[in-house]
Amino acid sequence: MTEFTKPLESSTRLKINNWLINLGWNMNENSSKCNCYTERARTTEENKKFKGNKPDYVLYSSDEFKPITIIEAKRQGESLDKALNQAKLKYAEPLGIKIIFITDGLFIQGYHLEDKDYLYYNSEIVTEFLSEKRINLFIKGGSKIFSEKKIVHSKVELIKTFEEANDILRKDGLSEGKERFTEFSNLLFLKLISEIENQREERGETRRLEKMYCWDNFKDKKANELYEYINKVVLPRFDSEYNHTSSIFNKNLLINKPDNLKAIINKIESLGNLLDTNSDIKGDAFEYFLKNSISVGNDLGEYFTPRHIVKLMVELMDLKFNETVYDPCCGTGGFLIEAFKNIKNKCKATKENIEILENKTVFGREIATTSKIAKMNMIIMGDGHNNIEQKDSLEYPVKEKYDVVLTNFAFSQTTDYGGLYGFDTEDANPIFLKHIFDSLNKTGRCAVVVPEGILFDDKKEYVKIRKLLLEQSNIEAIIRLHSFVFKPYTGQPTSIVIFKKGESTKKVWFFDVEEDGFKKTGSKKGRRKIDKDDLILLRQIWKEKLVTNKSFFVEAKDIVENGYKLSMNNYLKKDNGIKTIKLKELVKDKKIIIGFTPNRDDDSFWFGGKNTWVKISDITEEMFISDSKEKITDLGIKPKKLLPSGTLLFSFKLSLGKVAITKKPLYTNEAIAGLIVEDEDIKKYLYYILPRLDYGTNRATKGETLNTDSVGDLEIPYDIKTIKKIVKELDKLEEERQEKVKSKEQLEAEQEKIIKAEIFG
């Protein structure tokens, strides 16, 4: 018996079987309707073509019973690529099959033989088994397909709707940011729940919410009648149905004017069936409303874990039915939703199992009001919302309660509760990690996104938490993410830490994600899909933890000797031959001027101020800057912080790498460094190079993230001859770019002018 004819492990077989059954595949080989066969083909003639080899699964069309898909599980120590090649040669090609799925029991990869490429649905790589209907789409449409539904909304289209709704809510008097978003999301929820009820009825199931409370029954009412109906009929019913443990949504509308309510209802209705959009539409809406709020900003360190990273982390945990999953900083519920889906796919849909899934599987906490959105998302997914609480996780320690933690906690926060965890610090970064560690049961495991600084900073409390993890858990892997993964919210370098509690670390596997399948850009329109994707390789080699040009091991003893540092950068041994120079060496008197923020509580520093005071949000696409949204008074200034005209501004916190050149003397806040560079060519070169540096790998600061002390030690590629040569070329291209920026602004201004004149008079 060869490695390719060995039976699958029973646990893997059971997992795959349950997943396929949940997708509608018939595995009863005694039934005439069976369209999924294990270790054989359907007919004797087809089996002869395998020449004695046994496929794990052969899937057939349910109408003509044509073979359409091979599923092959790789064996221990075998690469997914090798398994793919064997499945192609031994099973797919002999039967003329186009689609193959390869799995190692943890990760799944779909492949299109004719196109010689992985499967992509709506630009996302397919990492799960598919229904017959979806597979047929790939057979007909090739390796890259998009939703067959008529209503497919791009991010741009959704944002346009959010912008229009935001403007209506602004005119109604609602505060920007979370208040407007909460009202908008409540109305989205009314429509989504109504669509779910319609689907339930179509499947022959009993409705949970009567038709009189659903969208189609009130959306066409006139403004005044609509306003009264939602307030007096619909919201009280939703309150009784869903507001059990806490208020998910307001019992009355925040909108004051019926006409504004009607306008937003029409906007949402124009999106069509929301369940058909390839989007967590409330997640997209929350991103928009928070990102475009001046007052809210990232006040709680809130930014969003991209969905492909969430999905990867959930897959890495290999979740099992009956396990409990906890996210102490759940935001809008991204990790919990994906975990719920992942477990649901792999278990039998019995009444008892559904009860466990809905009530005893996922648990979350969120300090902000976004916990309401997490609850809504869980209701839409199939439930689990009663286990989501709005509270400060650090204030309430948890001891050995959960099997798995999946989270991306808020970075760089302060806390009053360090003492509850044995730490003498207000820095919340190590406290969050201790909270996570304590919450896991004795053999629990975790995947957590962390800021790079916590992995190598020499602060006492940072060393302490790293030592704890190294000695009392097995740190299985550190996966370094490049600095664009969380754009446009932050360029802060991050890593994913994977560990299992209960045994000490012997060695740590490091993997470098230089490309994650999306363009490296900070555009608010999002990051466009590209072909380069290191996550494919990560999935392929995860179980064996192979050493490649992107991965390596470091022994625990070497980590201990290196101050318990867990940054990949501390152990890289590469020299690309590029000469560098420290940033401060290029600045006048080697002095970098860091800005400041006057006391917000002292009105004398702000009221009536006329001095330009630049924040990161003031730095736009234009090369030169001369104004700011906020001004400070003469009482609020610090003369030594005044930057002369011609100073290069460089943001080195939060949104790393934004640049501009001052056209007049001005001040900045403490997230911006002022670089006085006397050589014009070098100044221009820095203007072009600083936004393009990889801040995830550029750390000549002994592993510390950029701060006021280390920004000057930033390593800049430097060859004066090359600089003099390319600056003129870059200047020419910059002139063209600036013209396009101005042209865009002029066109937008013209559009605004016409709308104001013709619509608003």
Secondary structure, 3 states (H helix, E strand, C coil): CCCCCCCCCHHHHHHHHHHHHHCCCCCCCCCCCCCEEECCCCCHHHHHCCCCCCCCEEEECCCCCCEEEEEEECCCCCCHHHHHHHHHHHHHHHHCCCEEEEECCCCEEEEECCCCEECEECCEECCCCCCHHHHHHHHHHCCEECCCCCCCCCHHHHHHHHHHHHHHHHHCCCCCCHHHHHHHHHHHHHHHHHHHHHHHHHCCCCCCCCHHHCHHHHCCCCHHHHHHHHHHHHHHHHHHHHCCCCCCCCCCCCCCCHHHHHHHHHHHHHCCCHHHCCCCHHHHHHHHHHHCCCCCCCCCCCCCCCHHHHHHHHHHCCCCCCCCEEECCCCCCHHHHHHHHHHHHHCCCCHHHHHHHHHCCEEEECCCCCHHHHHHHHHHHCCCHHHEECCCHHHCCCCCCEEEEEEECCCCCECCCHHHHCCCCCEHHHHHHHHHHHHEEEEEEEEEEEECHHHHCCCHHHHHHHHHHHHHEEEEEEEEECCCCCCCCCCCCEEEEEEEECCCCCEEEEEEECCEEECCCCCCCCCCEEEEEHHHHHHHHCCCCCCECCEEEEEHHHHHHCCCCCCHHHCCCCCCCCCEEEHHHHCHHHCCEECCCCCCCCHHHCCCCCEEEECHHHCCCCCEECCCCCEECHHHCCHHHCECCCCEEEECCCCCCCEEEECCCEEECCCEEEECCCCHHHHHHHHHHHHHCCCCCCCCCCCCCCCCCCHHHCEEECCHHHHHHHHHHHHHHHHHHHHHHHHHHHHHHHHHHHHHHHCCC
